[in-house]
Amino acid sequence: MSYADKPRRFLENVTSIRSPLPDSHSYCAGFEVQEWRCHGLSSHLLEWIADYALWGDQLNVHHGNMVERLKRAAARIYNTPEYQKRGEVGELLLHAICRDFFGTVPVAPRVFYLTSSNDVVKSFDLVHVRPQADSFEIWLGEAKFFKNPVLAVERAIESVETHIDAGFLRHEKLILAPQIDATAPYSSEISDIFSEQTSLDALFNNAVFPVCVAAESVATKGAKTIDGAYKALIDAELRKLQSKLAACSLHGKIKLLFLYVPLANKDQLAKSFDTKLKAIMSC
């Protein structure tokens, strides 16, 4: 399966800020008949679940196995009975944005790290590689799906601070090393970086830490179309959230990338996604 195959782009890059602060970008689902495209966004997330949850030969989909493969992907995501707690929405948005807008490729699937009680092991929400002209970057991501965007950024900072702790990263390398896809770009070099014998400095030298916050936006709640006025309001929200990342202890230590997805209604999106995921599971 070629990771060049992707769902058709749905999100729009509304505004971007590049500066000595963490590079920051906002992505909106847009509007239709003057309403925020909630159900369109939830459908788009379903288009990404196979890319997110399946692995290797499982991604070789054809007309004879497409329903079975889609159900398998849904089953791996469907581990939160209460749809309001669906962090997978944030993780899918992080995955989709990195794949679609930055050309990353999965190295190890997040949904494979489950305990016997079906709880997700604490780890990065995304492990991708981004090939460069003659090198590569390892992308280790964190996603938050909240009502309050400021609180979401604060929680994301706390999570990443925990993740980059030397003890956590050594443990993470032990988990990830056996899961690295041998067909991924630079898989041999990535395996060397994740080996127990290699210094953590090699990981930091090659790593980008994307932080994705999907949260309710005052601008999106009050908008009916993506126009200049809306972009200006989103730009202001993005700069406010970016400033919190710039002020945290992580800034300057690691390469951060901030991705903001403004929502009109977080619970509506969670419910729409949950309903569609259950429909697939019941096929």
BALO-490866 format. One line per 8 residues: their letters; for each residue x, y, z of C-alpha. Coordinates in steps of 0.05 Angstrom, whole numbers, plus 5000, padded with zeros to 4 digits. Example, Ala and Ser with C-alpha at 12.3 -4.5 7.8 and 13.67 -1.06 7.14 Angstrom:
AS> 5246/4910/5156 | 5273/4979/5143
***
This chain:
MSYADKPR> 5000/5000/5000 | 5027/5069/4982 | 5018/5124/5033 | 5013/5171/4973 | 4940/5150/4972 | 4900/5198/5017 | 4829/5221/5025 | 4811/5284/4986
RFLENVTS> 4828/5347/5025 | 4771/5374/5067 | 4801/5422/5118 | 4823/5491/5097 | 4888/5523/5122 | 4857/5589/5146 | 4918/5624/5173 | 4992/5610/5189
IRSPLPDS> 5042/5645/5233 | 5116/5634/5223 | 5162/5668/5272 | 5214/5655/5326 | 5154/5628/5365 | 5130/5558/5347 | 5105/5556/5275 | 5029/5555/5281
HSYCAGFE> 4972/5539/5233 | 4896/5537/5237 | 4852/5489/5198 | 4777/5498/5192 | 4722/5452/5167 | 4688/5512/5135 | 4614/5527/5127 | 4556/5503/5084
VQEWRCHG> 4490/5540/5078 | 4517/5587/5131 | 4527/5529/5181 | 4592/5500/5207 | 4606/5434/5171 | 4603/5389/5231 | 4575/5327/5197 | 4621/5337/5138
LSSHLLEW> 4681/5338/5185 | 4659/5275/5222 | 4651/5240/5154 | 4720/5263/5134 | 4749/5234/5198 | 4719/5167/5179 | 4755/5172/5113 | 4820/5172/5152
IADYALWG> 4807/5115/5201 | 4837/5060/5157 | 4900/5102/5146 | 4902/5115/5220 | 4885/5046/5248 | 4908/4994/5198 | 4979/4972/5183 | 5020/4941/5128
DQLNVHHG> 4983/4891/5084 | 4918/4909/5120 | 4917/4972/5078 | 4913/4933/5013 | 4839/4945/5005 | 4796/4923/4945 | 4722/4914/4930 | 4722/4845/4962
NMVERLKR> 4748/4865/5030 | 4733/4940/5039 | 4676/4930/5088 | 4715/4881/5131 | 4776/4927/5132 | 4734/4988/5150 | 4701/4950/5207 | 4769/4927/5231
AAARIYNT> 4794/4999/5232 | 4731/5022/5269 | 4738/4966/5320 | 4809/4989/5337 | 4784/5060/5349 | 4720/5041/5385 | 4747/5035/5456 | 4710/5093/5491
PEYQKRGE> 4636/5077/5505 | 4620/5149/5525 | 4626/5189/5461 | 4637/5254/5500 | 4706/5227/5520 | 4728/5210/5449 | 4800/5234/5447 | 4806/5196/5381
VGELLLHA> 4774/5255/5346 | 4834/5298/5365 | 4883/5243/5346 | 4850/5233/5279 | 4853/5308/5265 | 4927/5308/5283 | 4939/5248/5239 | 4900/5276/5180
ICRDFFGT> 4933/5345/5182 | 5003/5318/5188 | 4991/5268/5131 | 4954/5316/5085 | 4989/5382/5095 | 5059/5361/5115 | 5069/5295/5078 | 5085/5252/5138
VPVAPRVF> 5082/5176/5138 | 5063/5132/5198 | 5120/5095/5230 | 5082/5059/5286 | 5006/5060/5295 | 4981/5094/5358 | 4921/5047/5365 | 4965/4986/5373
YLTSSNDV> 4987/5005/5443 | 4932/4977/5486 | 4933/4944/5553 | 4893/4882/5570 | 4839/4926/5600 | 4833/4962/5533 | 4862/5027/5560 | 4909/5063/5514
VKSFDLVH> 4980/5062/5541 | 5006/5132/5556 | 5048/5151/5497 | 5053/5200/5440 | 4989/5207/5400 | 5027/5204/5334 | 5092/5174/5310 | 5107/5193/5238
VRPQADSF> 5167/5205/5194 | 5172/5265/5147 | 5221/5251/5091 | 5266/5309/5070 | 5309/5316/5007 | 5366/5277/5038 | 5345/5266/5110 | 5283/5257/5153
EIWLGEAK> 5246/5283/5214 | 5211/5240/5266 | 5144/5271/5286 | 5120/5256/5356 | 5052/5287/5366 | 5003/5306/5420 | 4928/5319/5409 | 4874/5350/5453
FFKNPVLA> 4799/5352/5439 | 4769/5401/5488 | 4715/5454/5495 | 4764/5506/5522 | 4823/5519/5476 | 4866/5553/5530 | 4857/5493/5577 | 4872/5447/5518
VERAIESV> 4938/5481/5505 | 4956/5478/5580 | 4940/5403/5582 | 4980/5391/5518 | 5040/5427/5548 | 5036/5383/5610 | 5032/5320/5567 | 5091/5338/5524
ETHIDAGF> 5132/5358/5585 | 5119/5289/5613 | 5135/5256/5546 | 5203/5288/5538 | 5226/5267/5607 | 5286/5223/5597 | 5256/5164/5634 | 5192/5166/5594
LRHEKLIL> 5228/5172/5528 | 5273/5112/5543 | 5211/5072/5560 | 5176/5098/5497 | 5235/5076/5454 | 5230/5005/5482 | 5156/5003/5463 | 5164/5033/5395
APQIDATA> 5227/5000/5370 | 5195/4931/5354 | 5135/4966/5321 | 5172/5006/5268 | 5147/4989/5199 | 5204/4961/5157 | 5172/4991/5094 | 5169/5062/5122
PYSSEISD> 5219/5113/5094 | 5285/5112/5132 | 5260/5054/5174 | 5331/5028/5186 | 5356/5096/5209 | 5294/5106/5253 | 5305/5037/5284 | 5376/5057/5301
IFSEQTSL> 5351/5121/5335 | 5299/5082/5375 | 5349/5029/5396 | 5366/5025/5470 | 5439/5037/5457 | 5430/5104/5421 | 5431/5169/5460 | 5366/5207/5466
DALFNNAV> 5402/5266/5435 | 5397/5232/5368 | 5321/5231/5375 | 5317/5304/5395 | 5362/5324/5337 | 5313/5293/5288 | 5247/5305/5324 | 5189/5353/5312
FPVCVAAE> 5133/5355/5364 | 5067/5375/5332 | 5014/5396/5383 | 4942/5394/5356 | 4886/5429/5394 | 4815/5420/5369 | 4770/5463/5412 | 4710/5510/5410
SVATKGAK> 4723/5577/5378 | 4684/5641/5390 | 4699/5662/5319 | 4674/5597/5289 | 4610/5598/5331 | 4593/5667/5303 | 4614/5656/5230 | 4576/5636/5168
TIDGAYKA> 4632/5634/5118 | 4708/5637/5113 | 4720/5709/5094 | 4772/5762/5112 | 4737/5780/5177 | 4735/5707/5199 | 4808/5696/5182 | 4827/5757/5223
LIDAELRK> 4789/5731/5284 | 4820/5662/5277 | 4889/5694/5270 | 4878/5730/5336 | 4856/5665/5370 | 4916/5628/5341 | 4965/5682/5365 | 4936/5679/5436
LQSKLAAC> 4945/5604/5439 | 5013/5606/5406 | 5036/5655/5460 | 5022/5603/5514 | 5066/5553/5479 | 5120/5605/5470 | 5119/5621/5544 | 5125/5548/5567
SLHGKIKL> 5188/5513/5587 | 5188/5471/5524 | 5200/5530/5477 | 5273/5531/5456 | 5286/5460/5481 | 5249/5422/5427 | 5220/5439/5358 | 5146/5451/5369
LFLYVPLA> 5093/5458/5316 | 5024/5483/5335 | 4961/5461/5298 | 4894/5493/5316 | 4827/5466/5293 | 4771/5515/5313 | 4704/5482/5326 | 4634/5512/5332
NKDQLAKS> 4610/5455/5376 | 4655/5402/5405 | 4600/5357/5432 | 4562/5359/5366 | 4624/5335/5330 | 4637/5280/5381 | 4565/5256/5376 | 4565/5257/5299
FDTKLKAI> 4630/5218/5296 | 4606/5168/5349 | 4540/5155/5311 | 4576/5142/5246 | 4628/5098/5279 | 4573/5056/5311 | 4539/5049/5243 | 4603/5019/5214
MSC> 4610/4972/5274 | 4538/4948/5264 | 4547/4930/5191
***
